[in-house]
Amino acid sequence: MRKIHVMDAVKIVFRIDFAAAGLFFILNLFMAVVPSLQTLVIADFVDQVMALGSADTQNRKVLLLIFFLVALVAYSWISKSLTELVGQHIEMRLRAIFKPWLVEKISRLKYEAMENESIRDKISRINTNAEVQVREAYSCLLRLLGLILKVAGILVIMLSQVWWLAFLLLIVSIPCFRIAMKSGKEDYEAQADVTKVSRVNEYYNEMLKKREYVDERTLFGYQQEYRDKFLHQYEKARNYTTGVRLKWFIKTKAGSMAVILVSAFSLAVMIPLTLDGRLSFGMFMALVNAVFGIVQNMSWDLTYCIDRNAWYNQYFQELEEIFAMEEEQGVAEHEGMEKTKKKVSEFRILEFRNVSFKYPGTEHKILKDISFQIQHGKKYAFVGANGAGKTTIIKLLNGLYQEYEGKILINGEDIRNYDRDFLSNVFQDFARYPISVRENITIGRKDGVSEEELTAVMDEIGMRQTVDKLKDGVNTVLGKIKEDSQDISGGEWQKIALARCALSKAPISILDEPTAAMDPVYESKIYRNFQQISRGKTVLLISHRLASVKMADIIFVIKDGMVSETGSHSQLMAKGGLYKRMYEEQAKWYEEDRKGVNTVYES
């Protein structure tokens, strides 16, 4: 991919809205030449007034010059407001077109990229007010161009009158520009360093204000402790940023003082030149006014614009890095290209063959030469201690990570050649969408779901009564975002996730701890119902509650990234190995709990 830099802001804005971008450019360009025109008109006006006689032609020329001055001032006022209006229009267009394009790109990044902390920080920086960043980058480029033209125009006029003063002013200004460019880069890098601290601070901020934490805030009373941590992180970020900005200010203003001193020297030199008649009084007055103007431009505005452009150049470099990253689909839809992945027409067998895997940036292998087969129509369970590799198997199966040793085969072919739409997943941390019950359940179905089908799956999952109690039934918007929305319990949300999976036409259903918020009795009932719903499908179940996996045809016991035992519940119990010890340990917990409850009642 070609290198992206701040000049790409121009291409993006023109691509989004050519007419508005062009008008914005013209308005800024005309504003840049106004000071030079004003200088020439003021010089001529003062000279004409001083030489004013009774001649009508001379009077008419003075009136004409006054008209030009008024017109230039009026244009400056009008164009400033018009430029702001067009700038807001460009920002809204960027929000409507560019921001969704960027979000789509981020949503298509590989899963392993999204798990990388530094990449998440980078995404946070480029995605925050992205439309404002691009519009400001374009504005800053035009402002820089305008200031260069404005200063150049005055220097050209000065060059025609006192050439060596113009060169002196230009030479002193060059170091200021170099300092500004370096400071802009340092400022952006400082923001990158602060992003990590700010993200931690935002977590504390959410804990202190979000509704989902209110119960435990009240019970545990941790407000003061985390308020102090919030303030500590905030001060840490603020002090660091303030320090960088202070250094930037000192460097910039030190250079600016040199420009101011040279400008004052220039004005002092022009006084005797005016008295000697080598410089007209009108030109002297006009140059005094112009030099005071460009002192502001060169000592602050121009260096600030160079600083900002250096900052935005860093922003676009990070934007380039994000757009250069591989996408999950492997193909960019927004570039008009079609997917190349094949579809699974009929699922027969899935195989892990000598698969080993370690997470990016680590050396420890989570999976170690693991092999097993999944056949059509059977129910499978994966059990084992935390960290054994169960969820990693599911991540590889879903294609969330593509780099691994060995082979994962679907119907005898590499799974990486196939689209993953043959899988339907329910995870423990499933998404809770702020949309209606109906949309939450049917979100994975593109072919439409009939009322009968929707009602049947809600009955089988056991959520029909809950939905009927909601004020708008299946059309009730869930969550806490909208005023008219309603929230439901964690267990009911899990039923929605299970219903979503049950409605899917994918031949393989994956349930990764999907009933953690339910009691064991109801969990067992849900799984029995799900077996009926998913008849004819292949089901992969991950659960810590071994009583729930008894119904599986085959259970894989995972230990240290390998398959330690394989068989049905009865076969594994007969073997007397790891599975039996785990099962009996959990059974003992339930027995102890039951005895404890009985003891309480007896006493």
Phi, psi and omega in degrees: 000138181293161183285134177260137174218185189300332179296340178292344175300324179296313182295319180297313183294318179293326178291324181287314182208093186297315184296311181294320179296320179294316179297319178299319179296314182296317180299316179293324180294314180296321178298330182289329183268350181301313181301320179294317178297318179299320180299314180294318181293318179297317179300313180294321181297312181297316179297320181292320180295319180294330180260015187296130177237209181263358184294134180294322182296322179292321178297319180296322180295321178296317178297321179296319178295321177299319178299317179297318180297315178298318180297318180294318179294317179298318178299319180300317180294311184293314185294330178297313179293319181294321178297317178297321180295314179295322178299319177294322177297317179298318180297318179295323177293321177295321178295326183278333187241307184291315183300313176299325178297316179294316180298320179298318178299314180298321182292340182263001179294153179298148182302320182295330177291319182290341178273352180277123186297317182293325178291321177298320177297318181295318178298319179299320181291315185281337183271339180290116180051046184302319181295324178291320181299315182292316179297318179294323177298316178296315179299319183292322176298314180292324178295321177295314177300316180298317180294322177297316179294321180297310180294319180298320180298315179294319179296324177295317177297316178296323179299324180286343182255306180224087192299321186289333176292322178297316179295320180299315180296322180291317182296320180292332184284332186302313178301327179299319181293320180295319178298318181297318180296316180295319181294322179299318178295316180296323180296317180292318179297326177295320178297322178298320178294323183285336184306317182297315179296319182295323181294318176298319180298324180293326176299314178298320180299318178295320179298330184273340186235339185286148184293324184293346178261357190297322181299310183285333173300318181290317183290315186266345177058043183268011184304312185295316182300313183278340171294318178296319178295320177301312181295323179296312179296320180298314180295323179299314179292318183294316181296320180294313180296317180298320179298316179295316181294325179294316177299318178299317182296316181297314180298314183295314184288332176298316177292323181296324179299324177297319178296318181296317180296316179295323178296317178297320177297320180298316180296320180297322180291327183287341181296307178296328178296324179289318180294328178282351179087002178283346177226126182294152180297323178296317179293322178300312180298319181293319180291324176301313179296318182291318182294320175301325179291315183283341172299316176297317181297313186277330183274342182224299187301312184292316179294324178296317180296320178296317177302313181294322179293324174296321178297312181292333176297321176295321179300314182289334174294319176291325175299320177299316181299320180293315181290340178277348182288149179292146179262157180300321181282340182083349182222137180273113180294326183291348176267008174079021182260151182265152178295145180251356182288144179275160177258146175276106182286322179211117182280131178240310184207143176238137185221131166264120183240105177053050183271130173234146184205140171227144182292146180306135179085003179237163179251342183281127178279122177282318175249138186231095175055043186277141180221138173192168180233144176240122182252154183302136171085355182259161179254126183239151176228143175245124180231161180156171181290163175301135180084003182289334179122008184297307182292330177298322177302316180295321179297318178293320180298322180278358178078017179291334172232135185253343184263109178206162177268152181088198184226141168243118189244140173240117185055034176088357180245157180302127184295338181292345179275355187245149170291146184270021181284003175272003180245141173233127188242145166231115181257162178297322179258050181297160181283141175246099187276136179280056179229183185291164177302314181302312182293325178298321183281321187264009188300333181270356183258119181267347185264004180087147181234128180286160178298322180296317181294318180295316180296319181297316182290327177293323178295316184290327178282337178090034181240007183297317182296319179298315181295319180297334181279344179290150189297327179245019178059227182290348180266004178289130177282129184265161177106199185230011186280308183272156181295323183267008180277161178232144178256157179231171184288165178300321179296322179290324175297321179296325177296322178298317179297319178293320178296321177300317180291319182296326180285340182296145177268005178296139183287343180240125176251130181245123180243104182256096182049053186277354184238031184297333182270007182251154177285157185303323181296311181291327178300315179298320179296317180299316182294323177296317178295320182294327176299319179292317181297320186266020180300136184089347179261164172265131182239131174246123185241131171244126180205144175277340180273104187292338177296335183279343184261002182300330183284350182292144176292318181225134178245129174258120176266115183261129177221125179052041175078013180227159175280110182276319181216152178220139176156180175281174180301313182294321180294317182291324177294324180291330180292330178071028182262215184298318182298316181298319180295318179295316182295314181292328178295316178292321178298324180295323177299314181296322181294317179296319178298319181296317180295322179297319179295317180297320180299320179298314181296320182294325181284000000 
